[in-house]
Amino acid sequence: MMGGYGAGGAGMGGFGMLWFLIIAALVVIPFWRLLPKFGIPNWVSLAAIIPLGAIILLWVMAFKDQIGGDRA
């Protein structure tokens, strides 16, 4: 048997989850600060945890017509 690999094995243990939380925080926090400037609620930034969610949020922000209200 191959122990320690895959979903059933020990893998990296708690360090893997810690690493995931650090990376997730580094991605979500900038979106949390930027999205209200584009008229999007803060909680939508949690979609950035999913890689495709981050790409979609970047596209929405890039093609949004107005930033923070009126633009003259």
C-alpha positions as CSV (number, residue, x, y, z in Angstrom):
1,M,0.0,0.0,0.0
2,M,1.0,3.6,-0.6
3,G,0.5,5.5,2.6
4,G,0.5,9.2,3.0
5,Y,-0.7,10.1,-0.5
6,G,-4.2,11.1,-1.7
7,A,-7.3,12.2,0.1
8,G,-7.2,9.3,2.6
9,G,-3.5,9.7,3.6
10,A,-1.9,11.9,6.2
11,G,-0.3,14.2,3.5
12,M,1.1,17.4,4.9
13,G,-1.2,17.3,7.9
14,G,-2.2,20.7,9.5
15,F,0.6,22.5,7.6
16,G,-1.3,22.0,4.3
17,M,-4.4,23.7,5.7
18,L,-2.4,26.5,7.2
19,W,-0.7,27.1,3.8
20,F,-4.1,27.2,2.1
21,L,-5.5,29.7,4.7
22,I,-2.4,32.0,4.2
23,I,-2.8,31.9,0.4
24,A,-6.6,32.4,0.6
25,A,-6.1,35.5,2.9
26,L,-3.5,36.9,0.5
27,V,-6.0,36.7,-2.3
28,V,-9.3,37.6,-0.5
29,I,-8.1,40.7,1.4
30,P,-7.2,42.8,-1.6
31,F,-10.6,41.9,-3.2
32,W,-12.3,42.7,0.1
33,R,-10.8,46.2,0.0
34,L,-11.3,46.9,-3.8
35,L,-14.8,45.5,-4.5
36,P,-16.8,48.3,-2.6
37,K,-15.1,50.9,-4.9
38,F,-16.7,49.1,-7.8
39,G,-20.2,48.9,-6.2
40,I,-19.9,45.2,-5.3
41,P,-20.5,44.0,-1.7
42,N,-17.5,42.8,0.3
43,W,-18.7,39.3,0.8
44,V,-18.4,38.6,-2.9
45,S,-14.6,38.6,-2.4
46,L,-14.9,35.1,-0.9
47,A,-15.4,33.9,-4.5
48,A,-11.8,34.7,-5.0
49,I,-10.8,31.6,-3.0
50,I,-11.8,29.6,-6.1
51,P,-9.3,30.3,-8.9
52,L,-12.0,30.8,-11.5
53,G,-13.8,33.1,-9.1
54,A,-10.8,35.3,-8.9
55,I,-10.5,35.5,-12.7
56,I,-14.2,36.4,-13.0
57,L,-13.9,39.1,-10.3
58,L,-10.9,40.6,-12.2
59,W,-13.0,40.7,-15.4
60,V,-15.9,42.3,-13.7
61,M,-13.7,45.0,-12.1
62,A,-11.8,45.6,-15.4
63,F,-15.0,46.2,-17.4
64,K,-17.1,48.0,-14.8
65,D,-18.2,51.4,-16.2
66,Q,-17.9,53.5,-13.1
67,I,-15.6,53.4,-10.1
68,G,-17.0,54.7,-6.9
69,G,-19.8,56.7,-8.3
70,D,-19.7,59.5,-10.9
71,R,-16.9,59.9,-13.3
72,A,-16.7,63.1,-15.3
